[in-house]
């Protein structure tokens, strides 16, 4: 019997053995795609600039340490940047422009008070562009010295970021503009503005005489064209534990009442940081002698103050002297408004710079002018004069405090409103959003804010549109303004003459 070999062939309907090749290819493709996606996302995030300072270098014209961030991982930082930059502003309908004329049907009051006299400086600040207007070329050239660009289009805010700002200045400044849009919805015109957030003005009047460059910042002076805008600290300063302006002013005013004028120390007081490249503050440190110069000068160590929770820096506890000194820092200083708020007679050492409100101060009315020449003797003269004329000195201090009380947030928003409105009238082009600019809303800004920043920002939020009209902007009246400026200079010269006369008598 022969042996037959049988080969079993698989039946057509029987299942094939599983193949792992396709699964491997799919898995490899998935992981490659995921890796590529993560790489692209990381690359995209690494180029996304934020209000918090991500991917922003310090300004070339004022170097300062680059900001560090506390995000736990690279991926959590990437998620935050994407979320805050692109997904935190919900869709909002375009805000229709509203007439500035009173509208009885809108619920807005028909009463329109006159703005304070210092609002006239808006016309003076914008005068360099009165004849030519502001063109695209003006804005383009301003970019060379700008940290960021602000565009308001149909009631929405867009920001284009170029360089970082010190600490949280940019964030709080942008927040202030957002609050302006909330206060006067549909009333703020379309505008394209370049901002710098460092201290010193940079657009020299002589160098740019043939083609003035419009750049907004926090201060200016006679030699420069920079346009002053309310500084960030009116909405809070998280790094120094300063609250929004009206909260801080209320506490300072209350603190000033703890002692009567007679019981206040009959000396001049200053506390601050002299290590900010300020020759005036360095010179001021030499005047720390109560008997010889009638002054108490104290060094502020912000690093140590931060460790102690700023308990020793409360401004409401620094109103115990009859006289308080204001000395500029690297340029102008935000401290001026807090010093004036004490109700002490403020001794202002010949300021080189001015912010938007300080131009309304009058010598011997709201403050006492102090000469930087022979500084200690000038301080001593002011203290001696005040102690010999206590009623007059107290009135000067009181009027300084009243002036700062008149600088309410309502007036600050009105100043911003009129400055932006008058500037927008000069524009010879229709503002358009550049591709690199992102929309900013309260949600996106708060998304980037750290806890302390968020607390301060929320406390300064405008929760509802104003029912009042902005105050009425005074006309230009350049002659009136020039007469006022000359009168101020004459008063300061008279004080200097009184000092010199007394010094000469004392040297005989």
Secondary structure as UniProt FT lines:
FT   TURN            12..13
FT   HELIX           21..46
FT   TURN            51..52
FT   TURN            54..55
FT   TURN            60..61
FT   HELIX           74..86
FT   TURN            104..107
FT   HELIX           117..120
FT   HELIX           121..126
FT   HELIX           127..129
FT   TURN            130..132
FT   HELIX           136..142
FT   HELIX           143..145
FT   STRAND          148..153
FT   TURN            154..155
FT   STRAND          156..161
FT   TURN            167..168
FT   HELIX           169..183
FT   TURN            184..187
FT   STRAND          191..195
FT   TURN            205..208
FT   STRAND          216..217
FT   TURN            222..223
FT   STRAND          227..228
FT   HELIX           232..235
FT   HELIX           238..240
FT   HELIX           245..256
FT   TURN            261..263
FT   STRAND          265..272
FT   TURN            275..277
FT   HELIX           279..284
FT   HELIX           285..287
FT   HELIX           290..293
FT   STRAND          295..299
FT   HELIX           302..307
FT   TURN            308..310
FT   HELIX           311..313
FT   HELIX           315..317
FT   STRAND          321..326
FT   HELIX           335..340
FT   TURN            341..342
FT   STRAND          345..349
FT   TURN            356..357
FT   HELIX           358..360
FT   TURN            364..366
FT   STRAND          367..370
FT   TURN            373..374
FT   HELIX           375..388
FT   HELIX           390..406
FT   HELIX           409..426
FT   TURN            435..436
FT   STRAND          438..440
FT   HELIX           442..448
FT   HELIX           451..459
FT   HELIX           478..507
//
